[in-house]
Amino acid sequence: MDYQTGLAIAAPLTVGIAAIGSALGLGKAVGSAMEAMGRQPEAIAKIQTGMIIGAAFIEALTIYALLAFLLVMGKIGA
């Protein structure tokens, strides 16, 4: 197996794993934030702000994985 075949197999799997990890992390973060909002309604603004910032960081990591995949795809076709 040459390196192009290895990249063709590993690149989509890596993006899939990154997407699954992102979905699990985002689900846990949002679920915990909703539970916290239910327990302390007076702190909804602070909790929601923190949740949105955390969700943005989680999504950014997934986008980085997608960009790495697109860069590697350029190496596969050569």
Secondary structure by P-SEA (a helix, b strand, c coil): ccaaaaaaaaaaaaaaaaaaaaaaaaaaaaaaaaaaaaacccaaaaaaaaaaaaaaaaaaaaaaaaaaaaaaaaaaac
